[in-house]
Amino acid sequence: MPIYICAILLMIAADQAVKYWAFTSLQAQQTIPLINGVFHLTYIENRGAAFSLFAQFDSRWIFVVLAIVITVAIFTAIYRNMLQTQLGCWSLILVAAGALGNAIDRVARGFVVDMFDFRLIHFPVFNVADIFICVGGVLFVLYFMFQHKETSEAEK
């Protein structure tokens, strides 16, 4: 369990460091084209969920409480050995780190700082915590698919 806590703290630190840089340096410039028309660093204040969903509502505290509940549920599942493999554990650790990273922004600033802007495909601007959440989610789906397949084969 301590390794998971250390990993979450390191991921949150990385997320917050990038957001701090964007908040202090990128905000004044608004956008820096790294590959013009393809990939930019663009300062955005996201008041919604991932990829600015629900931005029209003042849902800051709902997302903070949700992040805490999700993290407690993840640690409970890991502590009770409900996940059979390291893939299952690490996928959810990524989700928890991302959720907590964005929750810190919501509490400290009232919004989440986003900065990665793939303009070529018109993808919503996102941040490091969003990457953790998405990668963790994909890995958890893979874990679930393979775990379910192994369980089904074992029952035959």
C-alpha positions as CSV (number, residue, x, y, z in Angstrom):
1,M,0.0,0.0,0.0
2,P,2.8,2.5,0.7
3,I,4.1,2.3,-2.8
4,Y,0.6,3.2,-4.2
5,I,0.5,6.2,-1.9
6,C,4.0,7.3,-3.0
7,A,3.0,6.8,-6.6
8,I,-0.1,8.9,-6.2
9,L,1.9,11.7,-4.5
10,L,4.5,11.7,-7.3
11,M,1.8,11.8,-10.0
12,I,0.0,14.6,-8.2
13,A,3.3,16.5,-7.8
14,A,4.0,16.2,-11.6
15,D,0.5,17.3,-12.5
16,Q,0.6,20.3,-10.1
17,A,4.1,21.3,-11.3
18,V,2.9,21.4,-15.0
19,K,-0.3,23.3,-13.9
20,Y,1.8,25.8,-11.8
21,W,4.0,26.5,-14.9
22,A,0.9,27.0,-17.1
23,F,-0.7,29.2,-14.5
24,T,2.4,31.4,-13.9
25,S,4.0,31.4,-17.4
26,L,1.5,30.3,-20.0
27,Q,-1.5,32.4,-18.8
28,A,0.0,35.7,-20.0
29,Q,0.7,34.2,-23.5
30,Q,-2.5,32.3,-23.8
31,T,-1.1,29.9,-26.4
32,I,2.3,28.7,-27.6
33,P,2.2,26.7,-30.9
34,L,4.6,23.8,-30.7
35,I,3.5,22.4,-34.1
36,N,1.4,25.2,-35.6
37,G,-2.1,24.2,-36.2
38,V,-1.5,20.7,-34.8
39,F,-0.4,20.9,-31.1
40,H,-0.3,24.0,-28.9
41,L,0.1,24.7,-25.3
42,T,-3.0,26.8,-24.5
43,Y,-4.0,28.2,-21.1
44,I,-7.6,27.3,-20.2
45,E,-9.5,27.7,-16.9
46,N,-11.8,24.7,-16.9
47,R,-14.7,25.0,-14.5
48,G,-16.4,21.8,-15.7
49,A,-15.4,18.1,-15.6
50,A,-12.9,16.4,-17.9
51,F,-12.7,18.1,-21.3
52,S,-14.9,21.0,-19.9
53,L,-18.0,18.9,-19.6
54,F,-20.7,20.5,-17.4
55,A,-18.8,23.8,-17.3
56,Q,-22.1,25.7,-17.3
57,F,-22.9,24.5,-13.8
58,D,-21.2,25.5,-10.5
59,S,-20.3,21.9,-9.7
60,R,-16.8,22.5,-8.1
61,W,-17.6,20.9,-4.8
62,I,-19.5,18.0,-6.3
63,F,-16.3,17.1,-8.3
64,V,-14.1,17.5,-5.2
65,V,-16.4,15.1,-3.1
66,L,-16.6,12.7,-6.0
67,A,-12.7,12.6,-6.3
68,I,-12.5,11.8,-2.6
69,V,-15.1,9.1,-2.7
70,I,-13.5,7.5,-5.7
71,T,-10.1,7.6,-4.0
72,V,-11.5,6.0,-0.8
73,A,-13.2,3.3,-2.9
74,I,-10.0,2.6,-4.8
75,F,-7.9,2.2,-1.7
76,T,-10.6,0.1,-0.1
77,A,-10.6,-2.2,-3.2
78,I,-6.8,-2.5,-3.1
79,Y,-6.7,-3.0,0.7
80,R,-9.3,-5.8,0.5
81,N,-7.4,-7.5,-2.4
82,M,-10.5,-7.1,-4.6
83,L,-8.3,-6.6,-7.6
84,Q,-6.4,-9.7,-8.7
85,T,-3.5,-8.2,-10.6
86,Q,-1.1,-5.3,-10.6
87,L,-2.7,-4.0,-13.8
88,G,-6.0,-3.6,-11.9
89,C,-4.4,-1.8,-9.0
90,W,-2.2,0.5,-11.0
91,S,-5.0,1.4,-13.4
92,L,-7.1,2.6,-10.5
93,I,-4.1,4.4,-8.9
94,L,-3.8,6.4,-12.1
95,V,-7.5,7.3,-11.9
96,A,-7.2,8.3,-8.2
97,A,-4.1,10.5,-8.9
98,G,-5.8,12.3,-11.7
99,A,-9.0,12.8,-9.8
100,L,-7.1,14.2,-6.8
101,G,-4.9,16.4,-9.0
102,N,-7.9,18.1,-10.5
103,A,-9.6,18.3,-7.1
104,I,-6.7,20.2,-5.7
105,D,-7.1,22.8,-8.5
106,R,-10.8,23.0,-7.8
107,V,-10.3,23.7,-4.1
108,A,-7.3,26.1,-4.6
109,R,-8.4,28.0,-7.6
110,G,-12.0,27.2,-8.2
111,F,-11.1,25.8,-11.6
112,V,-8.8,23.3,-13.3
113,V,-5.9,24.5,-15.3
114,D,-5.7,22.8,-18.8
115,M,-3.0,23.3,-21.3
116,F,-2.6,20.5,-23.9
117,D,-4.3,21.5,-27.1
118,F,-4.5,19.1,-30.1
119,R,-5.9,21.5,-32.6
120,L,-5.5,19.2,-35.6
121,I,-8.3,16.9,-34.4
122,H,-10.2,19.6,-32.4
123,F,-9.8,17.7,-29.2
124,P,-10.8,19.5,-26.0
125,V,-7.8,21.1,-24.1
126,F,-6.7,18.8,-21.2
127,N,-4.0,18.4,-18.6
128,V,-1.7,15.8,-17.0
129,A,-4.4,14.7,-14.5
130,D,-6.8,14.1,-17.4
131,I,-4.1,11.9,-19.0
132,F,-3.8,9.8,-15.8
133,I,-7.6,9.4,-15.6
134,C,-8.0,8.3,-19.3
135,V,-5.0,6.0,-19.3
136,G,-6.1,4.5,-16.0
137,G,-9.6,4.0,-17.3
138,V,-8.4,2.3,-20.5
139,L,-6.1,0.0,-18.5
140,F,-8.9,-0.8,-16.1
141,V,-11.2,-1.8,-19.0
142,L,-8.4,-4.0,-20.3
143,Y,-7.9,-5.5,-16.8
144,F,-11.7,-6.1,-16.5
145,M,-11.8,-7.7,-20.0
146,F,-8.9,-10.1,-19.4
147,Q,-9.9,-10.8,-15.8
148,H,-13.5,-11.6,-16.9
149,K,-12.1,-13.8,-19.7
150,E,-9.8,-15.7,-17.3
151,T,-12.7,-16.2,-14.8
152,S,-15.0,-17.4,-17.6
153,E,-12.4,-19.9,-18.9
154,A,-11.8,-21.2,-15.3
155,E,-15.5,-21.8,-14.8
156,K,-15.7,-24.0,-17.9
